Amino acid sequence: MKIDGIDDTALRDAFASGDEAAVEREWNKWIAELQAKAATDPVFSVWFKEFCNDQETLLRWDDVISEKSQ
C-alpha cells in the first residue's frame, strides 16, 4: 500500500520473516503512523476508520474460526 510519508517496508519484511514478535512490533509502529496521519488529514481519517472497522471484523472472524477448529 502506498501512503504518502508512511513506509511499510519494515512491516512487510517482518511478515516475510515469519517472526511474530517483529510483526507485532512493526504493526504497532505502522498503526501509530497511520493514527498520526488520520489526526491531521480529514480525508485519510475516513479511510483509516473504515480500515480499522475492516480489521476488527477480520479479527472477529479469525476468533470464530479458531474456536470452531479446536
N, C-alpha and C positions, 0 to 999 in steps of 0.2 A: 504494500500500500504506500502510495506517495502522499505525504502530508508535509506541506512546506515547513521547514525548520525542525522537523522531528525525524530522527534517524532510527530506524528499526533494525539496523544491521545486527546489533548485539543480541536482540531478541530472536531474530531468525537463526543466528549462529547457535544460540542456546537450544532452540528447538531441534536443530540439526544434530547437536551433540548428544541429545537424549538425557542430558544432566538435569534432573528435575529441580534441583536447588538453583541452578543457573537460570532455568526457565522462570521459576518463581521470582527470583531477584530481578531479572531483566523485565519481566511482565510488569512488576510493580513500578519500576522506573519509567517504563513506556507509558503506563496508565497515568502516572503523575505528570508527565509531559503533556499528555492529552488533556488532562484536567486543567492544567495551567492555560493551555491554548483555549479551551472552552470558556474559561473565565473571562477571556478578553476578546473573543470573537463570537458574536451572536449567531452567525450562520453556522460556524463549526459547532457551536454549542448544541444546535438542533440535531446535527448528525451524531454527535457524541452521545446525546441522550438516547437516541434510537439504538446506537451501538451497544450501550450498556443494557438496555432492555433486551436486546437480542442475546447478549451474553448470559444474562440472568435466565432467560428461557432455556438456552442450551445447557446450562449447568443443572437446571431442574430436571431436564430430560436425562442427563447423564446420571443423576441420582436415582431416577426411576429405573433406568436400565440396570444400574449396578445393583439395586436392591432385588430386582427380579432374577438376576443371574446368580445370586448367592444361594 
